[in-house]
Amino acid sequence: MSLLQILSEISFNIGASSMLIVNASASGFSLVELFSRADWIVKSIMIGLAVASVWSWAIIIDKSINFHLLKKRATNFEETFWSGRTLDELAEGLAGDTRDPMGRVFTAAMREFKESQNNPRSNDVGGTRERIDRVMGLVVNRELAKAERGQTVLATVGSASVFVGLLGTVWGIINTFRAIDLAGNVDVLTIIPGIMEALFATALGLVAAIPAVIFYNKFSTDLDRYAGRLDGYTDELSAILSRKIGKGG
């Protein structure tokens, strides 16, 4: 057989395989068809990845809104706090307004400060400072724990979805080999369904994992910055109250 005949035979086989793939695609290998033809294990994996993706996006949207509000309220509170008013005037003006974590820190510190002043037996200046710092620390930890909610879910989805998708990929390939064994020959139409199921599971895993990882890193950075901002305010308030305590109120 000449070289020209060999090349012609290869071209014919490639063309025939391409036509089979086109016909197979036209016959209904849509996403819905892939899901309906998959076995229960692959279906469970696909459903789990879809639920994880929706769950992570719900958390992403919620935390994006929350961090935006935290930054906005912190800026407004700092402007009010450094407006030149006394602590008593600020305490009266901020009474009942505890939407911002900084406001809750301020309210808790002022409550402890006033209780120490109203208690005639509380003359220990060092003890008063320690109690105020402890109260503010508890409030800060509680507020940061609230802001951190959902981070664990994003981390889990980002790390586990890839491996779950890989499990679907492996199972799809196993189904492909099983179909080849039952058919007794290697046919493009025999291979396509299992391979497409495998690729579809992998794609769903990546769709769930990639946004979760990206926004987990973003929210972790935002949380660290806000924690530094909150700790800085706490230190400033502690210094102001310490001077006030040292002067006898």
HUDAVEN-V508303 format. One record per pair of residues at least 12 apart in sequence whose ideal C-beta (glycine too) atoms are under 10 Angstrom apart, sorted by the first residue. I is the first residue (numbers start at 1). J is the second residue. Records with the same first field share a line. If there is no record, write none. Layout:
BEGIN
I = J ; J
END
This chain:
BEGIN
16 = 188
17 = 187 ; 188
18 = 188
19 = 188
20 = 187 ; 188 ; 189 ; 192
21 = 188 ; 189 ; 191 ; 192
23 = 188 ; 189
24 = 188 ; 189 ; 191 ; 192 ; 193 ; 196
25 = 192 ; 196
27 = 189
29 = 192 ; 193 ; 196 ; 197 ; 200
31 = 46 ; 196 ; 200 ; 203 ; 204
33 = 193 ; 196
34 = 46 ; 172 ; 193 ; 196 ; 197 ; 199 ; 200 ; 201
35 = 47 ; 50 ; 197 ; 200
37 = 175 ; 193 ; 194 ; 196 ; 197
38 = 168 ; 171 ; 172 ; 175 ; 193 ; 194 ; 196 ; 197 ; 198 ; 200 ; 201
39 = 171 ; 172 ; 175 ; 197
41 = 167 ; 168 ; 171 ; 172 ; 174 ; 175
42 = 167 ; 168 ; 169 ; 171 ; 172 ; 175 ; 194 ; 197 ; 198 ; 200 ; 201
43 = 168 ; 197 ; 201
44 = 164 ; 168
45 = 164 ; 165 ; 166 ; 167 ; 168 ; 169 ; 171 ; 172 ; 197 ; 200 ; 201 ; 204 ; 205
46 = 164 ; 165 ; 168 ; 197 ; 200 ; 201 ; 203 ; 204 ; 205
47 = 204
48 = 160 ; 161 ; 164 ; 165 ; 168 ; 204 ; 205 ; 208
49 = 157 ; 160 ; 161 ; 164 ; 165 ; 168 ; 200 ; 201 ; 202 ; 203 ; 204 ; 205 ; 206 ; 207 ; 208 ; 209
50 = 204 ; 207 ; 208
51 = 157 ; 208
52 = 153 ; 156 ; 157 ; 158 ; 160 ; 161 ; 164 ; 204 ; 205 ; 207 ; 208 ; 209 ; 212
53 = 157 ; 161 ; 204 ; 205 ; 207 ; 208 ; 209 ; 210 ; 211 ; 212
54 = 208
55 = 150 ; 153 ; 154 ; 157 ; 208 ; 212
56 = 150 ; 153 ; 154 ; 156 ; 157 ; 158 ; 161 ; 208 ; 209 ; 211 ; 212 ; 213 ; 215 ; 216
57 = 157 ; 208 ; 211 ; 212 ; 215
58 = 150 ; 153
59 = 149 ; 150 ; 151 ; 152 ; 153 ; 154 ; 157 ; 212 ; 215 ; 216 ; 219
60 = 150 ; 154 ; 211 ; 212 ; 214 ; 215 ; 216 ; 218 ; 219
61 = 215
62 = 149 ; 150
63 = 147 ; 148 ; 149 ; 150 ; 151 ; 154 ; 215 ; 216 ; 218 ; 219 ; 222 ; 223
64 = 215 ; 218 ; 219 ; 222
66 = 146 ; 147 ; 149 ; 150 ; 219 ; 222
67 = 147 ; 218 ; 219 ; 222 ; 223 ; 225 ; 226
68 = 222
69 = 99 ; 100
70 = 99 ; 100 ; 101 ; 102 ; 143 ; 146 ; 147 ; 222 ; 223 ; 226 ; 229 ; 230
71 = 222 ; 225 ; 226 ; 229
72 = 100
73 = 97 ; 99 ; 100 ; 101 ; 102 ; 103
74 = 100 ; 101 ; 102 ; 103 ; 226 ; 229 ; 230 ; 233
75 = 100 ; 102 ; 229
76 = 99 ; 100 ; 102 ; 103
77 = 90 ; 94 ; 97 ; 99 ; 100 ; 101 ; 102 ; 103 ; 105 ; 106 ; 233
78 = 100 ; 102 ; 229 ; 233 ; 236
80 = 93 ; 94 ; 97 ; 100 ; 102 ; 103 ; 106
81 = 94 ; 102 ; 103 ; 106 ; 233 ; 236 ; 237 ; 240
82 = 236
86 = 244
87 = 106 ; 109 ; 110 ; 113 ; 237 ; 240 ; 241 ; 244
88 = 110 ; 114
90 = 103 ; 106 ; 107 ; 110
91 = 106 ; 107 ; 109 ; 110 ; 111 ; 113 ; 114
94 = 106 ; 107 ; 110
95 = 107 ; 110
100 = 143
101 = 139 ; 140 ; 142 ; 143 ; 144 ; 146 ; 147 ; 226 ; 229 ; 230 ; 233
102 = 139 ; 140 ; 143 ; 229 ; 230 ; 233 ; 234 ; 237
104 = 136 ; 139 ; 140 ; 142 ; 143
105 = 135 ; 136 ; 137 ; 138 ; 139 ; 140 ; 142 ; 143 ; 230 ; 233 ; 234 ; 237 ; 238
106 = 136 ; 139 ; 233 ; 234 ; 237
107 = 139
108 = 132 ; 135 ; 136 ; 137 ; 138 ; 139 ; 140 ; 142
109 = 131 ; 132 ; 133 ; 135 ; 136 ; 139 ; 234 ; 237 ; 238 ; 240 ; 241
110 = 132 ; 237 ; 241
111 = 132 ; 135
112 = 128 ; 131 ; 132 ; 133 ; 134 ; 135 ; 136 ; 241
113 = 128 ; 129 ; 131 ; 132 ; 135 ; 241 ; 244 ; 245 ; 249
114 = 249
115 = 128 ; 131
116 = 128 ; 129 ; 131 ; 132 ; 241 ; 245 ; 249
117 = 244 ; 245 ; 248 ; 249
125 = 242 ; 245 ; 246 ; 248
126 = 242 ; 245
128 = 241 ; 242 ; 245 ; 249
129 = 238 ; 241 ; 242 ; 245 ; 246
132 = 237 ; 238 ; 241 ; 242 ; 245
133 = 234 ; 235 ; 237 ; 238 ; 241 ; 242
136 = 230 ; 231 ; 233 ; 234 ; 235 ; 237 ; 238 ; 241
137 = 231 ; 234 ; 238
139 = 230 ; 234
140 = 227 ; 230 ; 231 ; 233 ; 234
141 = 227
143 = 226 ; 227 ; 230
144 = 223 ; 224 ; 226 ; 227 ; 230 ; 231
147 = 219 ; 222 ; 223 ; 226 ; 227 ; 230
148 = 219 ; 220 ; 223 ; 227
150 = 215 ; 216 ; 219
151 = 215 ; 216 ; 219 ; 220 ; 223
152 = 216
153 = 212 ; 216
154 = 211 ; 212 ; 213 ; 214 ; 215 ; 216 ; 217 ; 218 ; 219 ; 220
155 = 212 ; 213 ; 216 ; 217 ; 220
156 = 212 ; 216
157 = 205 ; 208 ; 209 ; 211 ; 212 ; 213 ; 216
158 = 208 ; 209 ; 210 ; 211 ; 212 ; 213 ; 214 ; 215 ; 216 ; 217
159 = 209 ; 212 ; 213 ; 216
160 = 205 ; 208 ; 209 ; 212
161 = 204 ; 205 ; 206 ; 207 ; 208 ; 209 ; 210 ; 212 ; 213
162 = 202 ; 205 ; 206 ; 208 ; 209 ; 210 ; 213
163 = 205 ; 209
164 = 201 ; 204 ; 205 ; 208 ; 209
165 = 198 ; 199 ; 200 ; 201 ; 202 ; 203 ; 204 ; 205 ; 206 ; 207 ; 208 ; 209
166 = 198 ; 201 ; 202 ; 205
167 = 201 ; 202 ; 205
168 = 197 ; 198 ; 199 ; 200 ; 201 ; 202 ; 203 ; 204 ; 205
169 = 195 ; 197 ; 198 ; 199 ; 200 ; 201 ; 202 ; 203 ; 205
170 = 198 ; 201 ; 202
171 = 194 ; 197 ; 198 ; 201
172 = 193 ; 194 ; 195 ; 196 ; 197 ; 198 ; 199 ; 200 ; 201 ; 202
173 = 191 ; 194 ; 195 ; 197 ; 198
174 = 194 ; 198
175 = 193 ; 194 ; 195 ; 197 ; 198
176 = 190 ; 191 ; 192 ; 193 ; 194 ; 195 ; 196 ; 197 ; 198
177 = 191 ; 194
178 = 194
179 = 191 ; 192 ; 193 ; 194
180 = 194
END
